[in-house]
Amino acid sequence: MQQVKVSVNEKQIEFLNKHHSYGFKDKSSLVRKAIDHFRKEIEIQKLKKSADLYCEIYSKDPELQELTNSALSEWPE
């Protein structure tokens, strides 16, 4: 695993030093989990933004709405 050097403030050091009480074996595993969580949150935000854009495009395109409705009418129940 690669290593990096980061700077943190006192409050963050205090938090990292409590890694055992949060269920982490070391500070690095806590930081890795936090990075993974943040990365997933960013992906979720990107997906939501993309969905909003598709919704906006769909709501302004009557032809696309008609196409969707025609496909749904033929869909088996």
QUIQUIFEN-V831140 format. One record per helix or strand of 3 or more residues. SS is the DSSP state (2 for helix, 1 for strand). FROM is the first residue (numbers start at 1). LEN is the number of residues. If there is no record, write none. Layout:
BEGIN
ss=[SS SS]
from=[FROM FROM]
len=[LEN LEN]
END
This chain:
BEGIN
ss=[2 2 2 2]
from=[10 19 27 62]
len=[8 4 33 12]
END
